[in-house]
Amino acid sequence: MNTIEIRELSAEHTPVKVAIFDFDGTISTLRCGWEQIMEKVMLRRLAPSGLPEEELLTLIRAYIEESTGIQTIFQMEWLAEQVKKLCGTEPLDPWVYKDEYNEELLNMVNDRIRRLENGEAKPDEFLVRGSRRFLELLAAQGIEIYIASGTDDVDLQREAALLAVTPMVKGIKGAPHRRKDCSKEAVIKELVETRHLSGRELLVVGDGKVEIMLGNEVGAVTVGVATREINMDGTFHPKKLVKLRQAQADYIVADFDALIYQWEVDG
């Protein structure tokens, strides 16, 4: 896997007309730590199974890692299946589990949002390194930018606005309320069909396998972002790197700095 040879994405050589970005972990780090919160919710619901905690944690962590990028409701459907299978009881509606998880997640996210709103923190503190500059470079080339995420739409819109990326973006679409429509797949399909995009005219960027695989299905240029969200030191997050290789991303970067350098040098 060549992680730096990105001449095809330079300002001079790119045929890209439209770019679609995932949000959490790709642009924003506001939800960094969501995995630990989901793990806690799932462990609490599966504890009545009587299985050793370590065994449950191994199962839960493997699933969370495998399912990163899909809508939360599908992860909660998996939890409901495990409650029935392991605990031998009738599970609650998966939407109830989703509400429980979302409430705990937003306790963490809202604290970060409060810091942004009262000026204790700046938007760039919660952006993946180089992401703002790269969005600006794409927009300056007349490339239309869209954000598609499995995060609830109302929360996605709020967080994108707080991080001040909305002005550079033509459209933002998150998970619809109480529906299981895949926002990422819907956005890609709609843009390909309505804009009559052919293969490499579409750029898909994300840190999870879902958006990369969807991009590959339509022949898009795919860039995997294997970011260390807690300590962005320019090195790859090893687990993300493995997943993005498995998803066959065209290019994989630790953050956007390498892309910016190539774009500016060639442009």
N, C-alpha and C positions, 0 to 999 in steps of 0.2 A: 504493500500500500504506500503510494507516494503522498506524503502529507503536505508538501510545500509547493510542488510544481503546479501552479495555478494560473499559468499564462492565459488559459482559455477564459478566465474571469477578469482579465485586465480590461481597462476602459477602451483600449484600442481594438482588442480582438473579440470581445464578447458580443454574441448575437442576442443576448438576453433582453427581453422587453418587459417581463413581469417577474417579480420576486415574491415568494411566499416564505414568511418566517414563522416558526414556532415562537412562543413567548417565554414561558418559564424555563429557565436554564439555558436558553438561547440568547435572549435579550435581557430578561429580568432575573434578578436573584431575590426578589421580594419573598418568594415562596420556598427559598432554600431551607431544607429541613422537613419538607412535607413527608418524606419517606418515613422518618421516625414517628411522626404523628399518626400516619396510617398504620404503621406497625403496632403502635400502642392500642389503637382502636380495635384492630383485628385480633390482637392477643387477648384483649379483654373479652371479646365476644366468643373466642374459642377456648378460653380457660376452662369452662365447665366440661370440656371433653375428657379431662383427667389426664391427658397426655403430658409428658414432661415439658416444661417451658422451653427448653433448648430445642426439642423436637419441633414444637410449634413455631418457634422463631426461625428455624431453618426453612420450614415450609413457607412461612409468610414472607421472609426476605427474598427467597427465590422467586416467588410470584410477583412481588412488587418490582423487582429488578427486571423481570421478563415483560411486565405489562406497562412499564413507563411509557407515557405518551398517549395512551388511550383515555377515553372519557372515564371519569371517576365512577360513574354509575356501573360500568362494566366490571370494574374492580370490586364494587360492592355486591354485584351479582355473584362473583366468585366467592366472596365471603359468605353469602347466604347459602351457597352450595356446600361450603365446608362446615357451616353450622349444622346443616341437616345431616351431612355425612359423618362428621366426627363427634358431634354432641348428641346426635339422635333426637333432636328436637326440631319442631317446625320453626324455620327462621322468620324474622321480621321482613317486611317489605324492604328490598334493597335501597329504596329511596330514604327509608328511615336511617339505615346505616350511613348513607351518604350525608344526610343532615347532621348526624352525630360527628362524623369526620370533619365536615366543613366547619362546624361550630368551633371545634378545637383548633383547626388550622387557622381560622380567621382570628382567633385570639392572638396567635403569634404574628400573623400578617398585619393585623390592625395596629399592633404596637409599633411596627416599622412605619406604617402609614402615618400614625400620629406624629412620629419624629419628623417625617417629611413635611407634614402640614404645619407644624409649629416651628420649622426652620432648624431643628436640631440636626437634621441630616439633609444632604443634597441628593438629587435624583441620580447623579452619576455613581453614588456609593452603592446603588442597587442595580447597576447595569453591568453586563458582561463586558470585560475590557475591550474597548475598540468598537463596540456595537453601534454607539451613536454616530461615530465618524463614518463607519461603513454604510450605515443607512443614508447619511448625508451624501456620500459619494455616489451611491446608486441613484438617489433622487436628482442629483445634479446632472446625471446622464440621461434623465428623462425616463428612467425605469420606474414603472408603477410598483409600489410596495404594498403588500397585504400581510396582515398578521392573522393566523388561524391557530386556535388553541382548544384543548379539551377542558380548560378552566371555564367555569360558568361565565356567560357573556357579560352579565352586569358587573361582575368583579373584574373581568379582563379589561373592560372599557375604563373602569375607574383607575386601575393600576397603570395602564398605558398612558392615561392622561397625567397621572401624578409623576410618572417618569419622563414626561415631556417628549414622548416619541410620536404622539398622535399627529402633530403637524406634518411629519414626513411620510405619513402612511395614508394610502387611498382608502383602505377598508380594514376593519377589524371584526373578526367573527369568533365568538366563543361558543361553548355548549349552550344550546337553547334550554330555557327553563322547563324542567320535568319532561324532557324529550331525549331520546337516545340517538339523535342524528349526529353523525361524525362531522364536525365542523371542518376538519382538515380535508377530508375526502371531498366534502361538498364544495369547498372553495376551489380546490384544484380542478375538479370536474367542471365547475361553472366557468372558470377562467379559460380553460383549454377550449371549451365549446364555444363560448361567446366571443372570445378574442381570436379564435382560430389559430391558436398557438401550435407550433410544431416543435416537438422535442426540446432542443437546446435553447429555444426562446424563453423557456421557463426555468427559473432558478428556485430551488427548494432548499431551505436552510433550517437545521434543527439539531437538537442534542439527543433525540430519541430515534429508535428504529422505525416508528410508525410513519412519520412524515418522510423519512428517507425512502422507505419502501413504496409509499404512495407516489413519490416523485419519480422513482425508477420505473414504475408501471407506465408512466406516460412519456418516458424518455427524457425527463428534465435533467438539467445539471443539478447534482445533489452535493451539498456541503454539510458534513457532520461537524458539530462543535462539541468537542470532548473537554468541556470546561471544568476546572476545579472551582466550584462556586464559592467555597469558603475562603480558600487562599489562591487567588488567581495569580500564579507565579509563572505563567507561560508554559507550563508542562501539562501533559495529557492526564486526564482522569482515567485511570487504567480500566475501570469497568465500562465507562462510556466508550472508550476506544475499542474495546472488544465488541460491544454491541453494534457500533457504527461500522466496523469492519464486516461483521456478519450481515448487516443490512446492505452492504456493498455501496456505501457512499462513494461518490467519485473522488471527493477530497475530504480530508479530515484535518481540522485545525484545533489548537488548544484554546484559542480566542481569535479575535478579528484583526489583531495587529499585523499578522503576516499577509492577510488579504489586503489590508490597507496599503502596506508597503508596496506590494506588487502592483496594485491598481494605480497608485500615484506615480510609481517609476515608469510604468508602461504608458500611462495616460498623458 
